[in-house]
Amino acid sequence: MHTSEPANSVPFGTFRVDELEVRVYSSQSDLSVSVASEVKSYLCEVITRQGSARVILATGNSQIQFLERLTTLGGVDWSKITLFHMDEYLGIDGGHRASFRRYMRERVESTLQPGRFHYIEGDAPLPLEECSRYAALLKEGPVDLCCLGIGENGHLAFNDPPVANFEDTVPIKLVKLDEACKMQQVREGHFASLETVPPYAYTLTIPALCAAKRMICLCPETRKAKAVRAALREPISTSCPASILRRQRHAVLLLDKDSAALLDDGTG
C-alpha cells in the first residue's frame, strides 16, 4: 500500500514478528494521521480497481482519533463503500450510550454517508436468526479491509480468551464476555458498573476478521502494553487471541510508544 504521509506521522520503528508487520509511532496522534491516510489511499485504489469496497470497522476508545481523522480527510467516494461493524452487546437497543450502532452512526455514518452500513441489531428478538442474517450479509462478497483493535485482555472484537477460536466455522457468534473485558468497558466509561455490562454479546469470529484482504490493527495507549507484549512475545494461542495476527501476512499492527513500551526498547 503506497501512501503519502505527513513527515511527522512516519513510524520511528518498523519490524516483523513472524508474518506480521509492526510499526511504532511517537504518539497516538501520529499513528492516527498515518493510518487515516493509509486507509484513504487503499480505499481509493480498491474503488478504482473494482468499483466498490467492503469494510469492517471497530469501535472502542482507541479508535476515536483514527475515525476523527478519517472522517475529515475527504477524497473517498463513500457512496461506493459498504460498512460493517464487528460486535454488539446482546439485548441493548441502538440508542443506548454503549451501543456500537450508536457509536458508528454518530462517529462514522452521519458524516461519511456510506452506500450502506450493515448493523448488528443487538436487541433483535431472535438472536440466532440475527446471527444468520448478518452472516449472510458478510458472505455477499469479499471484505476488502478490516480495521480493528486489541482489547486489554488481548481480544479481537469480543473474542475474549475463554471463547476465542482460531478455527470457527461461522462468521458471527454469540459469546459470554469475560470479567476483564467487562471491566474495560466500565473503565472506558460505557457502563456505570460491572453489574450493568451485558453478560453476552455478538461478535464476528476471528476467521471472519482475518478473511479480509487487508487488516490494519490500531493499538495505542499504555493500558494495551501488556496485551501487545503477549501478542508479540508469547506463543500464538487463544490465551491472547491477538497473537493470531502473527500468522497474517496481509496485516499490519500499529502501536504508539506507550503501547510498545514493554517490547524491549519499544521498537522490537
C-alpha positions as CSV (number, residue, x, y, z in Angstrom):
1,M,0.0,0.0,0.0
2,H,1.5,3.3,-1.0
3,T,0.7,6.4,0.9
4,S,1.8,10.0,1.2
5,E,2.2,10.6,4.9
6,P,2.9,13.9,6.7
7,A,6.5,13.9,7.8
8,N,5.7,13.8,11.5
9,S,3.5,10.7,11.1
10,V,6.1,8.2,9.9
11,P,6.9,5.4,12.3
12,F,10.2,5.5,14.2
13,G,10.3,1.8,14.4
14,T,9.3,-1.0,12.0
15,F,9.9,-4.7,12.4
16,R,8.2,-8.0,11.7
17,V,7.1,-10.7,14.1
18,D,6.5,-14.0,12.2
19,E,4.3,-12.9,9.3
20,L,3.1,-9.6,11.0
21,E,4.5,-6.2,10.2
22,V,4.6,-3.9,13.2
23,R,5.1,-0.1,13.2
24,V,5.7,2.1,16.2
25,Y,4.8,5.8,16.2
26,S,5.8,8.5,18.6
27,S,2.3,9.3,19.6
28,Q,-1.3,8.2,19.1
29,S,-1.9,11.4,17.1
30,D,0.9,10.5,14.7
31,L,-0.4,6.9,14.4
32,S,-4.0,8.2,13.7
33,V,-2.7,10.6,11.0
34,S,-0.8,7.8,9.3
35,V,-3.4,5.2,9.4
36,A,-6.2,7.5,8.2
37,S,-4.0,8.5,5.2
38,E,-3.2,4.8,4.5
39,V,-6.9,3.8,4.7
40,K,-7.9,6.6,2.4
41,S,-5.3,5.6,-0.2
42,Y,-6.1,2.0,-0.1
43,L,-9.9,2.5,-0.4
44,C,-9.4,4.8,-3.4
45,E,-7.2,2.2,-5.0
46,V,-9.8,-0.5,-4.4
47,I,-12.7,1.6,-5.7
48,T,-10.7,2.5,-8.8
49,R,-9.9,-1.2,-9.4
50,Q,-13.3,-2.8,-8.7
51,G,-15.8,0.0,-8.4
52,S,-16.8,-0.6,-4.7
53,A,-15.4,-1.7,-1.4
54,R,-16.5,-3.6,1.7
55,V,-15.0,-2.6,5.1
56,I,-15.3,-3.8,8.7
57,L,-14.7,-1.1,11.3
58,A,-14.0,-1.4,15.1
59,T,-15.4,0.7,17.9
60,G,-13.7,1.5,21.3
61,N,-11.9,4.5,22.7
62,S,-8.7,3.5,20.9
63,Q,-10.3,4.0,17.5
64,I,-11.7,7.5,18.1
65,Q,-8.8,9.6,16.9
66,F,-8.3,7.5,13.8
67,L,-12.0,7.8,12.9
68,E,-12.0,11.5,13.5
69,R,-9.1,11.8,11.1
70,L,-10.6,9.5,8.5
71,T,-14.0,11.3,8.5
72,T,-12.3,14.7,7.9
73,L,-9.9,13.7,5.2
74,G,-12.2,13.7,2.2
75,G,-11.2,12.2,-1.1
76,V,-13.0,8.9,-0.8
77,D,-16.3,8.1,-2.6
78,W,-18.1,6.6,0.4
79,S,-21.2,6.1,-1.6
80,K,-19.4,3.1,-3.1
81,I,-18.5,1.6,0.2
82,T,-20.4,-0.9,2.3
83,L,-19.5,-0.8,6.0
84,F,-19.9,-3.5,8.8
85,H,-19.0,-3.4,12.4
86,M,-17.6,-6.3,14.4
87,D,-19.6,-6.6,17.6
88,E,-22.6,-5.5,19.7
89,Y,-23.9,-6.2,23.1
90,L,-26.8,-8.6,23.3
91,G,-30.1,-7.1,24.4
92,I,-29.3,-3.3,24.2
93,D,-31.1,-1.0,21.8
94,G,-29.4,1.2,19.3
95,G,-29.9,4.3,21.4
96,H,-28.0,3.0,24.5
97,R,-24.9,5.1,25.2
98,A,-22.7,2.0,25.0
99,S,-24.3,0.7,21.8
100,F,-21.8,0.2,19.0
101,R,-24.5,1.0,16.5
102,R,-24.9,4.4,18.1
103,Y,-21.1,4.8,18.1
104,M,-20.9,4.1,14.4
105,R,-23.9,6.2,13.5
106,E,-22.6,9.3,15.3
107,R,-18.9,8.9,14.5
108,V,-19.0,7.5,11.0
109,E,-22.3,7.1,9.2
110,S,-23.7,10.6,9.9
111,T,-20.5,12.2,8.5
112,L,-19.4,9.8,5.7
113,Q,-22.8,8.7,4.5
114,P,-21.6,5.4,3.1
115,G,-23.5,3.5,0.5
116,R,-24.7,1.0,3.1
117,F,-23.9,0.4,6.8
118,H,-25.0,-3.0,8.0
119,Y,-25.6,-3.1,11.7
120,I,-25.8,-5.9,14.2
121,E,-29.2,-5.5,15.9
122,G,-28.3,-6.1,19.5
123,D,-31.9,-6.1,20.6
124,A,-33.2,-8.4,17.8
125,P,-35.9,-10.7,19.2
126,L,-34.3,-13.8,17.8
127,P,-30.6,-13.6,18.4
128,L,-29.7,-16.8,16.5
129,E,-31.6,-15.5,13.5
130,E,-29.8,-12.2,13.7
131,C,-26.5,-14.1,13.5
132,S,-27.8,-15.9,10.4
133,R,-28.9,-12.6,8.9
134,Y,-25.6,-10.8,9.5
135,A,-23.6,-13.8,8.3
136,A,-25.5,-13.8,5.0
137,L,-24.6,-10.1,4.6
138,L,-20.9,-10.8,5.2
139,K,-20.9,-13.6,2.7
140,E,-22.3,-11.5,-0.1
141,G,-18.8,-10.7,-1.2
142,P,-15.2,-10.4,0.0
143,V,-14.2,-7.9,2.6
144,D,-11.5,-5.6,1.4
145,L,-10.4,-4.1,4.7
146,C,-10.8,-4.8,8.3
147,C,-9.7,-2.0,10.8
148,L,-9.5,-3.5,14.3
149,G,-8.0,-3.0,17.7
150,I,-6.8,-5.2,20.6
151,G,-8.5,-5.4,23.9
152,E,-6.8,-5.1,27.3
153,N,-7.2,-8.9,27.6
154,G,-5.9,-9.5,24.1
155,H,-9.3,-9.9,22.5
156,L,-10.1,-9.2,18.9
157,A,-13.7,-7.9,18.6
158,F,-15.4,-9.8,21.5
159,N,-13.4,-12.9,21.1
160,D,-12.1,-13.0,24.7
161,P,-9.6,-15.7,25.7
162,P,-12.3,-18.1,27.0
163,V,-14.3,-18.1,23.8
164,A,-11.8,-17.3,21.1
165,N,-11.5,-20.0,18.4
166,F,-9.0,-19.7,15.6
167,E,-11.0,-22.4,13.7
168,D,-14.5,-21.0,14.0
169,T,-16.7,-22.1,11.0
170,V,-19.2,-19.3,11.3
171,P,-18.6,-15.6,10.7
172,I,-20.6,-14.4,13.7
173,K,-21.5,-15.9,17.0
174,L,-22.9,-15.2,20.5
175,V,-20.4,-15.2,23.3
176,K,-20.2,-14.7,27.1
177,L,-17.9,-11.7,28.0
178,D,-15.2,-12.4,30.5
179,E,-14.7,-10.2,33.5
180,A,-11.6,-8.4,32.2
181,C,-13.4,-7.4,29.1
182,K,-16.4,-6.1,31.1
183,M,-14.1,-4.1,33.4
184,Q,-12.5,-2.5,30.4
185,Q,-16.0,-1.3,29.3
186,V,-16.6,0.2,32.8
187,R,-13.2,1.9,32.9
188,E,-13.8,3.4,29.5
189,G,-17.0,5.0,30.8
190,H,-19.5,3.0,28.7
191,F,-21.2,1.5,31.8
192,A,-21.6,2.6,35.4
193,S,-20.6,-0.7,37.0
194,L,-19.6,-4.2,36.3
195,E,-23.1,-5.4,37.0
196,T,-24.6,-3.2,34.3
197,V,-22.5,-4.6,31.5
198,P,-24.5,-7.1,29.5
199,P,-23.1,-10.6,30.0
200,Y,-23.4,-11.6,26.4
201,A,-22.5,-10.1,23.0
202,Y,-22.5,-10.7,19.3
203,T,-19.0,-10.9,17.7
204,L,-17.5,-11.5,14.3
205,T,-15.3,-14.5,14.7
206,I,-11.5,-14.5,14.3
207,P,-11.6,-16.3,10.9
208,A,-14.1,-13.8,9.6
209,L,-11.9,-10.8,10.7
210,C,-8.8,-12.4,9.2
211,A,-10.6,-13.2,5.9
212,A,-10.4,-9.5,4.9
213,K,-8.0,-8.8,2.1
214,R,-6.2,-6.2,4.3
215,M,-6.1,-5.9,8.1
216,I,-5.0,-2.8,9.9
217,C,-4.8,-3.1,13.7
218,L,-4.6,0.1,15.8
219,C,-3.4,-0.4,19.3
220,P,-2.3,2.7,21.1
221,E,-2.2,3.6,24.8
222,T,-0.3,2.3,27.9
223,R,-3.2,0.2,29.0
224,K,-2.7,-2.0,26.0
225,A,1.0,-2.6,26.6
226,K,0.7,-6.0,28.4
227,A,-1.7,-7.3,25.7
228,V,0.8,-6.2,23.0
229,R,3.7,-7.9,24.7
230,A,1.6,-11.1,25.0
231,A,0.5,-10.9,21.4
232,L,4.0,-10.5,20.0
233,R,6.3,-12.3,22.5
234,E,4.3,-15.2,23.9
235,P,3.2,-18.3,21.9
236,I,0.4,-18.0,19.4
237,S,-2.6,-19.1,21.4
238,T,-6.2,-18.2,22.3
239,S,-4.9,-17.2,25.7
240,C,-4.1,-14.0,23.8
241,P,-6.4,-14.0,20.8
242,A,-4.5,-11.1,19.1
243,S,-1.4,-13.4,18.8
244,I,-3.1,-14.8,15.7
245,L,-2.2,-11.6,13.9
246,R,1.3,-13.0,13.6
247,R,0.1,-15.5,11.0
248,Q,-1.5,-12.8,8.8
249,R,0.9,-11.5,6.2
250,H,-1.8,-9.2,5.0
251,A,-2.0,-7.5,8.4
252,V,-0.1,-4.6,10.0
253,L,-0.1,-3.7,13.7
254,L,0.3,0.0,14.5
255,L,1.5,0.9,18.0
256,D,2.5,4.1,19.8
257,K,5.4,4.4,22.1
258,D,3.1,3.8,25.1
259,S,1.6,0.5,23.9
260,A,5.1,-0.6,22.7
261,A,6.7,0.2,26.0
262,L,7.1,-3.4,27.2
263,L,8.7,-4.6,23.9
264,D,12.3,-4.5,25.0
265,D,13.4,-1.0,23.7
266,G,9.9,-0.2,22.4
267,T,10.8,-0.9,18.8
268,G,11.1,-4.7,18.8
